[in-house]
């Protein structure tokens, strides 16, 4: 409450002062869907796998349209007074409190799903016990050996024995430490949320969307046409340029 009536007056079509925040935030939005794409594809039945690319494009397009419509509606409503945390813009009262509580609960219960891909990757990168030898010693596998075994040989027939209490404690302690670390970063950076999201998008999201896939494609399909290679290299250069530029500008304007 108390906001001026002319909320939409003077909204620029292009904000030249903070455009880099938009680029980084857009890349950060895509990063979440990209991280789940491979686990989703791996879980599809083989006879339905050919439908996944088209379905993924349609779903991603629908999400993109929803984000665009949502942002335009809120800019139309609040204009220059739009806050980074949108629930702050709601008028004071029970409705605002109920929405904030519902949003907090949604974040609380969906956080395990959001952090699951990261935990899974960390478990693969770190050496984890998988089986026991006859003498009782444990075997370990790293990321490289795991992937090579999965690609070239069937799954081992040996039944995995449960981890010891100490190993369970290490696993739970590692996940707990990760959650506490993220919570401390969130508390310390609460007043710079927009720049944190933009920095993560520029530093990590853009490489994930524009650089790493193109490098993989160039390596896996070396016989592609010259036009395809040219497009890949142009997009690769664009990705490097956006990532470096947006990261530097975000850090300088912190």
N, C-alpha and C positions, 0 to 999 in steps of 0.2 A: 504494500500500500504506500501511498505518498509519491508514486512516480508521476512524472508529467504526462499529460494526455497525449501529446504529439510524440508518441514512441517511435514512429516510423519515419519521422522527418529527417531528411539528409542522410539516408543510408547509402553508402557508396557501392557501386557495382563491383569495384575492385579495391581492396584495402592494401595499398602499396607498402604500408608501414609494418603490417603483420601478416603478409601473405605466406611467409615461411611457416607460420604456425599451422596454416591450413594444409600445406603440403605434408608436413610431418604428421599431423593428426590423421589425414587421409591414409597415409601409409601405415600408421599404427592400427587403424581400423581394419585394413586388409590383412595385417599380420596375424590377427586372431583366426580368421578363416583359413589362411594358408597353413597355419600350424595344425589345424584339424583335418585338412584335406587328405593327407596321406593315411592317417589312421582310419578315416571314413572309407577311403577306397579299399584299404586292406580288409575291411570287415564285410564288403559286399560279396555276395555269391558270384562265382565265376561266370555263370550263365547270364548274370545281369550287369557284369562289369562294363560292357560296351555302352551302357546307358548313362554311366556316371558322368562323363565330361559334359554332355548336354544338360543333364540335370543340375550339375554344379554351376554351370554358367547361368541357367535360369534362376536358381536360388540366389546366387550372388547378385544378379541383376535386380531381383526383387528387393533384396536387402538394401542395395544401393539406392533404389528409388524411394524406399521407406526413409532412409537417412536424409535424402535430399528434401523430401516433403516435410519431414519433421523439423529440419533446420529452417526451412523457409517459413513455416507456420510460426515458429518461435521468434524468428527475426521480425516477422510482421507484427507479432504481439508485443515484443519487448524492445526491439531496436538496439540502440547503443547501451541499454541497461541490462542486456542479457549477461548473466553471470556464467562463469565456467561450470559451476555446479548448478544446473538449471532449477532444481527444487528451491533454491534460495529466492528465485523470482516469484514464487507463488505468494498470494496474499496471506498475511498472518491469520491464523485461526486453526480450528480442528482439522480442516481439509489438508492444510499444508503439513501439519504434524503427521497425519495418517499416511500421506504420500511419502514423506521422508522415512517413516518407520517401515513401510512396505518396501521401499527401495533398499533400505539397509538390510532387511531380511533377505531380499532377493540376492544381493551381493554376497551375503554371508553363506547362503546355501549353494550358490553357483560357483563360489571361489574354488572348491575342490575340483570341479570339472575344468575350470580355467587353468589351474596349476598342474593338472594331471599330465598333459603332454611334456611339460618341462621336467617333472619328476621322472617320467619314463625315460627321457633322453639322458638325464643325469645318471640314472641307474645303468644305462648302457655304456655311457662314457667311462664311469667308474667301474672298477673290477668288482664283480659281485659273485658270491658263491652259487654254484648251480648243482653240483652232485658231490657225493662222497666216494672216495676210492675204498677198496677192500680194507686197507690199513687204517681207514678213518680220516685220512687227510682230505681236505676239500679241494675241488677243482675250481678254477676261476676262469672267466672269459672276459675279454675286453670288447669294445665296440667292433673293432675290425674282425676279430675272430668270430664274433657272434653273427655278423652280417654274412661273412663268407660261408659259414656253416649252414645258415638258413637258406642261402641261395644255391648251394651245391649238394647238400645232403639232406635226407629226411630228418625229421625231429628225432632226438634220441629216445630210445625205448625205455631207458632207465627212469624209474620213478624218482622224482625229486623229493629229497627228504626235507622236512621242515627245518628252518633255521634255528640256531640255538638262541636262548634268551638274550645273550650278549649281542648277537647279530641283529636280532629284532630291535634291541634297544638302540643300536647304531642307526638302523634304518629310520625308526621313529624319531630319534634325535636329530637326524639330518633334515627330515621334512619339517620338524618343528623349528629348527634353526632357520630354515629358509623362510617360513611364514613369519617368524619374528623379525627377520631382517627386512622383509618387504613391508611389514607394519611400521617399523621404525623409519624407513624411507618415506612412507606415505605421510606419517605424522610430521616429519621434518620439512617435507616439501608441499604441505597442504596449501600454502599460499601461492605456490608456483605450479599448480597442477597443469595448466595449459602448456607451459614451457616444458615440463617434464614429459608430457605425452608427445609433444612435438619433437623433443630430442630423441626419445625412444623410437619414434617413427622414422626420423631422419637417419639415425645411427644404425638401427636394426631393421626397421620395417621396409625401407627402400631397398637395401641389399637383398632382403628376403623376397621382394616382389619383382625387382628389376635387374638384379645382378646375378645372384646365385642360380636361378632357373636358366638364364641365358648361357651362363658358363657351362652348366650341365648339358644343355642342349647342344652346344658347340662340340663338347667332348663326345657325347653319345651318338650324334648324327654328323660325322665329319663329311659325309657325301652329300649333304644338303646343297641346294642350288645356290649360285652366287647371290641371287636376290635375297634369299632367306638369310644367308650369312651377313649380307649388308644390313638388313633390318636388325638382326641380332646385335651386330656391333654398334649400330646407331643407338639402339635402345640401351645397350650396355654403357655407352658413353654418357647418355642422358641420365641413367641411374647413378653413375659415379658423380656426375656434376651436381645433381640434385642433392644427393646424400652429403657431399662435402660442403656445398654452399649452405644448405639449411642447418647443418650441424654447427658450422662456424658462426652463422648469424644468430642462431639461438643462444649459443654460449656467450657471444659478445653482448647481447641485449638482456642477459639474465638480470 
